[in-house]
Amino acid sequence: MRGLVLALGLVIALGALAASAAAQTPAKQDVFLYVDTVNGSRPVGVAPRPLSCTQTNNFKRGEQVVFRIWGSEAATGDILSTANVAEAFVTVPGIAEPLKLNWGAHGAQSNRVWFWTAWFVIPPSYPLGTVTVRVDFKTEAGKTGRYDYTLTVTPSALKAKKKTARKK
């Protein structure tokens, strides 16, 4: 009897694990996306970093965030480009309009790479902490891809300059 109870318990436990794994299986994807961010060369409210286009997901208020995206259609393997993409954009919480992604060449002439980009400068009052942005693609064939990307916003190290009255 004790063996039967142990066997039944084992079957129930394995069933629960299988159900949990099935619940975590991602939905079928029509479009595969790779997303990362780099610091831009034109920050507004902070000093520029020593090197621009350095891959990171930690940004200070006032820094320029540049989104870089590569993608392909799952069924065909075709690279996502202006030839087959109807719309591509990044939605940033707290920013009124989605950022339109642009397809183009990047890098030196001898070492060009093509990918999608969009950028924005983090406003001085943007909330601190982690933020999840959403990247959306829709192909001309109606296939879609979505990627949630998390970045961290930290305070600016620069202090606002105080205006002082000049003595006459």
MITORVEX-278387 format. One record per residue: z, x negated, y negated of N, C-alpha, C in turn; residue in three letters; residue number from 1. Coordinates in steps of 0.1 Angstrom, whole numbers, plus 5000, padded with zeros to 4 digits. Layout:
BEGIN
<margu <Z; X; Y>; <Z; X; Y>; <Z; X; Y>; 'ALA'; NUM>
...
This chain:
BEGIN
<margu <5000; 4992; 5012>; <5000; 5000; 5000>; <5000; 4991; 4987>; 'MET'; 1>
<margu <5008; 4981; 4988>; <5009; 4972; 4976>; <4995; 4965; 4974>; 'ARG'; 2>
<margu <4988; 4961; 4984>; <4975; 4955; 4983>; <4965; 4965; 4977>; 'GLY'; 3>
<margu <4966; 4978; 4980>; <4957; 4988; 4975>; <4960; 4990; 4960>; 'LEU'; 4>
<margu <4972; 4990; 4956>; <4976; 4991; 4942>; <4970; 4979; 4934>; 'VAL'; 5>
<margu <4972; 4967; 4939>; <4967; 4955; 4933>; <4951; 4956; 4932>; 'LEU'; 6>
<margu <4945; 4960; 4942>; <4930; 4961; 4942>; <4926; 4971; 4932>; 'ALA'; 7>
<margu <4932; 4983; 4931>; <4929; 4993; 4922>; <4931; 4988; 4908>; 'LEU'; 8>
<margu <4942; 4981; 4905>; <4945; 4975; 4892>; <4934; 4965; 4888>; 'GLY'; 9>
<margu <4930; 4957; 4897>; <4919; 4947; 4895>; <4906; 4954; 4891>; 'LEU'; 10>
<margu <4903; 4965; 4898>; <4890; 4972; 4896>; <4891; 4978; 4882>; 'VAL'; 11>
<margu <4902; 4984; 4878>; <4904; 4990; 4865>; <4903; 4979; 4854>; 'ILE'; 12>
<margu <4909; 4968; 4856>; <4908; 4957; 4846>; <4894; 4952; 4844>; 'ALA'; 13>
<margu <4887; 4950; 4855>; <4873; 4945; 4854>; <4864; 4956; 4848>; 'LEU'; 14>
<margu <4867; 4968; 4850>; <4859; 4979; 4844>; <4861; 4979; 4829>; 'GLY'; 15>
<margu <4874; 4977; 4825>; <4877; 4977; 4810>; <4870; 4965; 4804>; 'ALA'; 16>
<margu <4870; 4953; 4810>; <4863; 4941; 4805>; <4848; 4944; 4804>; 'LEU'; 17>
<margu <4842; 4950; 4814>; <4828; 4953; 4814>; <4824; 4962; 4802>; 'ALA'; 18>
<margu <4833; 4973; 4801>; <4830; 4983; 4790>; <4832; 4976; 4776>; 'ALA'; 19>
<margu <4841; 4967; 4775>; <4843; 4960; 4762>; <4831; 4951; 4759>; 'SER'; 20>
<margu <4826; 4944; 4769>; <4815; 4935; 4767>; <4802; 4944; 4764>; 'ALA'; 21>
<margu <4800; 4955; 4770>; <4789; 4964; 4767>; <4790; 4969; 4753>; 'ALA'; 22>
<margu <4802; 4972; 4748>; <4803; 4977; 4735>; <4800; 4966; 4724>; 'ALA'; 23>
<margu <4801; 4954; 4728>; <4799; 4943; 4719>; <4784; 4938; 4719>; 'GLN'; 24>
<margu <4776; 4943; 4728>; <4762; 4939; 4729>; <4755; 4943; 4717>; 'THR'; 25>
<margu <4748; 4934; 4710>; <4741; 4938; 4698>; <4729; 4947; 4701>; 'PRO'; 26>
<margu <4725; 4955; 4691>; <4714; 4963; 4693>; <4701; 4955; 4693>; 'ALA'; 27>
<margu <4690; 4960; 4698>; <4678; 4953; 4699>; <4673; 4950; 4685>; 'LYS'; 28>
<margu <4669; 4938; 4682>; <4664; 4934; 4669>; <4649; 4933; 4669>; 'GLN'; 29>
<margu <4643; 4939; 4658>; <4629; 4938; 4656>; <4625; 4925; 4649>; 'ASP'; 30>
<margu <4634; 4920; 4641>; <4631; 4908; 4632>; <4643; 4899; 4634>; 'VAL'; 31>
<margu <4640; 4886; 4636>; <4651; 4876; 4636>; <4652; 4869; 4623>; 'PHE'; 32>
<margu <4664; 4867; 4618>; <4666; 4861; 4605>; <4676; 4849; 4606>; 'LEU'; 33>
<margu <4673; 4839; 4598>; <4682; 4828; 4596>; <4685; 4828; 4581>; 'TYR'; 34>
<margu <4698; 4828; 4577>; <4702; 4829; 4563>; <4712; 4818; 4560>; 'VAL'; 35>
<margu <4710; 4811; 4549>; <4720; 4802; 4544>; <4720; 4802; 4529>; 'ASP'; 36>
<margu <4729; 4795; 4523>; <4729; 4794; 4508>; <4731; 4779; 4505>; 'THR'; 37>
<margu <4725; 4776; 4493>; <4727; 4762; 4487>; <4731; 4764; 4472>; 'VAL'; 38>
<margu <4737; 4754; 4467>; <4741; 4754; 4452>; <4728; 4751; 4444>; 'ASN'; 39>
<margu <4726; 4759; 4434>; <4715; 4757; 4425>; <4717; 4746; 4415>; 'GLY'; 40>
<margu <4706; 4742; 4408>; <4707; 4731; 4399>; <4710; 4736; 4385>; 'SER'; 41>
<margu <4711; 4749; 4383>; <4714; 4755; 4369>; <4726; 4763; 4368>; 'ARG'; 42>
<margu <4738; 4757; 4371>; <4750; 4766; 4369>; <4752; 4768; 4354>; 'PRO'; 43>
<margu <4759; 4779; 4351>; <4761; 4783; 4337>; <4775; 4779; 4332>; 'VAL'; 44>
<margu <4786; 4783; 4340>; <4799; 4782; 4336>; <4807; 4770; 4342>; 'GLY'; 45>
<margu <4800; 4762; 4349>; <4807; 4750; 4355>; <4798; 4738; 4355>; 'VAL'; 46>
<margu <4804; 4727; 4357>; <4796; 4714; 4357>; <4787; 4714; 4370>; 'ALA'; 47>
<margu <4775; 4709; 4369>; <4766; 4708; 4380>; <4772; 4700; 4391>; 'PRO'; 48>
<margu <4770; 4703; 4404>; <4774; 4694; 4414>; <4766; 4681; 4414>; 'ARG'; 49>
<margu <4771; 4670; 4420>; <4763; 4658; 4420>; <4749; 4660; 4426>; 'PRO'; 50>
<margu <4747; 4668; 4436>; <4734; 4670; 4442>; <4732; 4685; 4443>; 'LEU'; 51>
<margu <4720; 4690; 4438>; <4717; 4704; 4439>; <4711; 4706; 4453>; 'SER'; 52>
<margu <4710; 4719; 4457>; <4704; 4723; 4469>; <4712; 4718; 4481>; 'CYS'; 53>
<margu <4725; 4717; 4479>; <4734; 4712; 4490>; <4739; 4725; 4497>; 'THR'; 54>
<margu <4737; 4725; 4510>; <4741; 4737; 4518>; <4756; 4739; 4518>; 'GLN'; 55>
<margu <4760; 4752; 4514>; <4774; 4756; 4513>; <4775; 4771; 4512>; 'THR'; 56>
<margu <4786; 4776; 4515>; <4789; 4790; 4513>; <4801; 4792; 4505>; 'ASN'; 57>
<margu <4806; 4782; 4498>; <4817; 4782; 4488>; <4812; 4779; 4474>; 'ASN'; 58>
<margu <4814; 4789; 4465>; <4809; 4788; 4452>; <4820; 4791; 4442>; 'PHE'; 59>
<margu <4819; 4784; 4430>; <4828; 4787; 4419>; <4821; 4797; 4410>; 'LYS'; 60>
<margu <4830; 4805; 4403>; <4824; 4814; 4393>; <4816; 4805; 4383>; 'ARG'; 61>
<margu <4804; 4810; 4379>; <4795; 4803; 4371>; <4785; 4795; 4378>; 'GLY'; 62>
<margu <4787; 4792; 4391>; <4777; 4785; 4398>; <4765; 4793; 4402>; 'GLU'; 63>
<margu <4754; 4787; 4405>; <4742; 4794; 4409>; <4741; 4793; 4424>; 'GLN'; 64>
<margu <4741; 4805; 4430>; <4739; 4807; 4445>; <4724; 4809; 4448>; 'VAL'; 65>
<margu <4719; 4801; 4457>; <4705; 4803; 4461>; <4705; 4807; 4476>; 'VAL'; 66>
<margu <4699; 4818; 4478>; <4698; 4823; 4492>; <4685; 4818; 4498>; 'PHE'; 67>
<margu <4685; 4812; 4510>; <4673; 4808; 4517>; <4672; 4815; 4530>; 'ARG'; 68>
<margu <4660; 4820; 4533>; <4659; 4828; 4545>; <4646; 4825; 4552>; 'ILE'; 69>
<margu <4647; 4823; 4565>; <4635; 4821; 4574>; <4636; 4832; 4584>; 'TRP'; 70>
<margu <4624; 4837; 4589>; <4625; 4848; 4598>; <4612; 4849; 4606>; 'GLY'; 71>
<margu <4613; 4857; 4617>; <4601; 4859; 4626>; <4602; 4873; 4632>; 'SER'; 72>
<margu <4591; 4879; 4636>; <4591; 4891; 4643>; <4594; 4888; 4657>; 'GLU'; 73>
<margu <4603; 4896; 4663>; <4608; 4894; 4676>; <4597; 4896; 4687>; 'ALA'; 74>
<margu <4589; 4906; 4686>; <4579; 4909; 4696>; <4567; 4899; 4696>; 'ALA'; 75>
<margu <4563; 4894; 4684>; <4551; 4886; 4683>; <4554; 4871; 4680>; 'THR'; 76>
<margu <4566; 4869; 4674>; <4569; 4855; 4670>; <4563; 4851; 4657>; 'GLY'; 77>
<margu <4556; 4861; 4651>; <4549; 4858; 4638>; <4560; 4854; 4627>; 'ASP'; 78>
<margu <4557; 4844; 4619>; <4566; 4840; 4609>; <4566; 4851; 4598>; 'ILE'; 79>
<margu <4577; 4855; 4592>; <4578; 4864; 4581>; <4573; 4858; 4569>; 'LEU'; 80>
<margu <4562; 4863; 4563>; <4556; 4858; 4550>; <4551; 4870; 4542>; 'SER'; 81>
<margu <4544; 4867; 4531>; <4539; 4877; 4523>; <4527; 4884; 4531>; 'THR'; 82>
<margu <4522; 4878; 4541>; <4511; 4884; 4549>; <4516; 4896; 4557>; 'ALA'; 83>
<margu <4529; 4897; 4561>; <4534; 4907; 4570>; <4547; 4914; 4565>; 'ASN'; 84>
<margu <4552; 4911; 4553>; <4565; 4916; 4549>; <4562; 4926; 4537>; 'VAL'; 85>
<margu <4567; 4938; 4539>; <4565; 4948; 4528>; <4576; 4947; 4517>; 'ALA'; 86>
<margu <4588; 4944; 4522>; <4599; 4942; 4512>; <4610; 4933; 4518>; 'GLU'; 87>
<margu <4616; 4925; 4509>; <4627; 4916; 4513>; <4636; 4915; 4501>; 'ALA'; 88>
<margu <4649; 4917; 4504>; <4659; 4916; 4493>; <4673; 4913; 4498>; 'PHE'; 89>
<margu <4681; 4909; 4488>; <4695; 4906; 4491>; <4703; 4915; 4482>; 'VAL'; 90>
<margu <4713; 4922; 4488>; <4722; 4931; 4481>; <4736; 4924; 4480>; 'THR'; 91>
<margu <4740; 4921; 4467>; <4753; 4915; 4465>; <4762; 4925; 4459>; 'VAL'; 92>
<margu <4774; 4927; 4465>; <4783; 4937; 4460>; <4787; 4933; 4445>; 'PRO'; 93>
<margu <4787; 4943; 4437>; <4790; 4941; 4423>; <4779; 4937; 4414>; 'GLY'; 94>
<margu <4767; 4934; 4420>; <4755; 4931; 4412>; <4746; 4944; 4413>; 'ILE'; 95>
<margu <4743; 4949; 4401>; <4736; 4963; 4400>; <4723; 4964; 4409>; 'ALA'; 96>
<margu <4714; 4954; 4407>; <4701; 4955; 4414>; <4701; 4945; 4425>; 'GLU'; 97>
<margu <4695; 4949; 4437>; <4693; 4940; 4447>; <4684; 4928; 4442>; 'PRO'; 98>
<margu <4686; 4916; 4448>; <4678; 4905; 4444>; <4665; 4904; 4453>; 'LEU'; 99>
<margu <4654; 4904; 4446>; <4641; 4904; 4454>; <4639; 4890; 4459>; 'LYS'; 100>
<margu <4636; 4889; 4472>; <4633; 4876; 4478>; <4619; 4872; 4476>; 'LEU'; 101>
<margu <4616; 4860; 4473>; <4603; 4854; 4470>; <4599; 4844; 4481>; 'ASN'; 102>
<margu <4587; 4845; 4486>; <4582; 4835; 4496>; <4575; 4824; 4488>; 'TRP'; 103>
<margu <4578; 4812; 4492>; <4571; 4800; 4486>; <4574; 4787; 4492>; 'GLY'; 104>
<margu <4567; 4777; 4488>; <4569; 4763; 4493>; <4580; 4756; 4485>; 'ALA'; 105>
<margu <4587; 4748; 4492>; <4599; 4741; 4486>; <4598; 4726; 4491>; 'HIS'; 106>
<margu <4602; 4717; 4483>; <4603; 4703; 4487>; <4591; 4695; 4481>; 'GLY'; 107>
<margu <4591; 4682; 4484>; <4581; 4673; 4479>; <4567; 4677; 4486>; 'ALA'; 108>
<margu <4557; 4674; 4479>; <4543; 4677; 4484>; <4541; 4672; 4498>; 'GLN'; 109>
<margu <4546; 4660; 4501>; <4544; 4654; 4514>; <4553; 4660; 4525>; 'SER'; 110>
<margu <4563; 4668; 4521>; <4573; 4674; 4530>; <4576; 4688; 4527>; 'ASN'; 111>
<margu <4566; 4697; 4525>; <4568; 4710; 4521>; <4573; 4719; 4532>; 'ARG'; 112>
<margu <4582; 4728; 4529>; <4587; 4738; 4538>; <4586; 4752; 4531>; 'VAL'; 113>
<margu <4582; 4762; 4538>; <4580; 4776; 4533>; <4592; 4784; 4537>; 'TRP'; 114>
<margu <4598; 4791; 4528>; <4608; 4801; 4531>; <4610; 4811; 4520>; 'PHE'; 115>
<margu <4619; 4821; 4522>; <4622; 4831; 4512>; <4634; 4827; 4504>; 'TRP'; 116>
<margu <4634; 4830; 4491>; <4646; 4826; 4482>; <4648; 4837; 4472>; 'THR'; 117>
<margu <4661; 4837; 4468>; <4665; 4845; 4457>; <4678; 4838; 4451>; 'ALA'; 118>
<margu <4681; 4840; 4439>; <4693; 4834; 4433>; <4700; 4843; 4423>; 'TRP'; 119>
<margu <4713; 4840; 4421>; <4720; 4846; 4410>; <4732; 4837; 4406>; 'PHE'; 120>
<margu <4736; 4838; 4394>; <4747; 4830; 4389>; <4760; 4839; 4390>; 'VAL'; 121>
<margu <4770; 4834; 4396>; <4782; 4842; 4398>; <4789; 4845; 4384>; 'ILE'; 122>
<margu <4790; 4857; 4380>; <4796; 4860; 4367>; <4811; 4855; 4366>; 'PRO'; 123>
<margu <4816; 4852; 4354>; <4829; 4847; 4352>; <4840; 4856; 4357>; 'PRO'; 124>
<margu <4837; 4869; 4357>; <4847; 4879; 4361>; <4845; 4884; 4376>; 'SER'; 125>
<margu <4836; 4878; 4383>; <4834; 4882; 4397>; <4846; 4881; 4405>; 'TYR'; 126>
<margu <4850; 4890; 4414>; <4862; 4890; 4422>; <4862; 4877; 4430>; 'PRO'; 127>
<margu <4874; 4871; 4431>; <4876; 4859; 4440>; <4878; 4863; 4454>; 'LEU'; 128>
<margu <4874; 4854; 4463>; <4876; 4857; 4478>; <4863; 4857; 4485>; 'GLY'; 129>
<margu <4863; 4863; 4497>; <4851; 4863; 4505>; <4843; 4876; 4501>; 'THR'; 130>
<margu <4830; 4875; 4501>; <4821; 4886; 4499>; <4810; 4886; 4509>; 'VAL'; 131>
<margu <4807; 4898; 4514>; <4796; 4899; 4524>; <4783; 4904; 4517>; 'THR'; 132>
<margu <4773; 4896; 4517>; <4760; 4901; 4511>; <4751; 4906; 4522>; 'VAL'; 133>
<margu <4742; 4914; 4519>; <4733; 4920; 4530>; <4719; 4915; 4527>; 'ARG'; 134>
<margu <4712; 4910; 4537>; <4698; 4906; 4536>; <4690; 4916; 4544>; 'VAL'; 135>
<margu <4680; 4922; 4538>; <4671; 4932; 4544>; <4657; 4928; 4543>; 'ASP'; 136>
<margu <4650; 4930; 4555>; <4635; 4928; 4555>; <4629; 4940; 4561>; 'PHE'; 137>
<margu <4617; 4943; 4557>; <4609; 4954; 4563>; <4595; 4949; 4563>; 'LYS'; 138>
<margu <4589; 4949; 4575>; <4576; 4944; 4577>; <4565; 4955; 4574>; 'THR'; 139>
<margu <4553; 4951; 4572>; <4542; 4960; 4570>; <4541; 4970; 4582>; 'GLU'; 140>
<margu <4545; 4965; 4594>; <4544; 4974; 4606>; <4556; 4983; 4607>; 'ALA'; 141>
<margu <4565; 4982; 4597>; <4577; 4991; 4597>; <4589; 4986; 4605>; 'GLY'; 142>
<margu <4588; 4973; 4610>; <4600; 4967; 4617>; <4610; 4962; 4607>; 'LYS'; 143>
<margu <4622; 4963; 4610>; <4633; 4959; 4601>; <4642; 4948; 4606>; 'THR'; 144>
<margu <4648; 4941; 4597>; <4658; 4931; 4601>; <4669; 4931; 4590>; 'GLY'; 145>
<margu <4681; 4930; 4594>; <4692; 4930; 4585>; <4702; 4919; 4590>; 'ARG'; 146>
<margu <4708; 4912; 4579>; <4717; 4901; 4582>; <4728; 4902; 4572>; 'TYR'; 147>
<margu <4741; 4902; 4577>; <4752; 4902; 4568>; <4757; 4887; 4567>; 'ASP'; 148>
<margu <4758; 4882; 4555>; <4761; 4868; 4552>; <4774; 4868; 4544>; 'TYR'; 149>
<margu <4783; 4859; 4547>; <4796; 4859; 4540>; <4797; 4846; 4532>; 'THR'; 150>
<margu <4800; 4847; 4519>; <4803; 4835; 4511>; <4816; 4837; 4504>; 'LEU'; 151>
<margu <4822; 4826; 4499>; <4835; 4826; 4493>; <4833; 4822; 4478>; 'THR'; 152>
<margu <4840; 4830; 4469>; <4840; 4828; 4455>; <4853; 4823; 4451>; 'VAL'; 153>
<margu <4854; 4811; 4444>; <4866; 4805; 4439>; <4866; 4804; 4424>; 'THR'; 154>
<margu <4878; 4802; 4418>; <4878; 4801; 4404>; <4870; 4789; 4399>; 'PRO'; 155>
<margu <4866; 4789; 4386>; <4859; 4778; 4380>; <4869; 4768; 4376>; 'SER'; 156>
<margu <4866; 4755; 4377>; <4875; 4744; 4373>; <4875; 4742; 4358>; 'ALA'; 157>
<margu <4864; 4747; 4352>; <4863; 4745; 4337>; <4871; 4755; 4330>; 'LEU'; 158>
<margu <4878; 4751; 4319>; <4885; 4761; 4311>; <4876; 4765; 4299>; 'LYS'; 159>
<margu <4877; 4777; 4295>; <4870; 4782; 4284>; <4874; 4774; 4271>; 'ALA'; 160>
<margu <4865; 4770; 4263>; <4868; 4762; 4251>; <4874; 4771; 4241>; 'LYS'; 161>
<margu <4885; 4767; 4235>; <4892; 4775; 4224>; <4885; 4772; 4211>; 'LYS'; 162>
<margu <4882; 4782; 4204>; <4876; 4780; 4191>; <4887; 4778; 4180>; 'LYS'; 163>
<margu <4886; 4768; 4173>; <4897; 4765; 4163>; <4890; 4765; 4149>; 'THR'; 164>
<margu <4898; 4770; 4140>; <4893; 4771; 4126>; <4893; 4757; 4120>; 'ALA'; 165>
<margu <4883; 4754; 4113>; <4882; 4740; 4107>; <4889; 4741; 4093>; 'ARG'; 166>
<margu <4896; 4731; 4090>; <4903; 4730; 4077>; <4893; 4725; 4067>; 'LYS'; 167>
<margu <4894; 4731; 4055>; <4885; 4727; 4044>; <4891; 4718; 4035>; 'LYS'; 168>
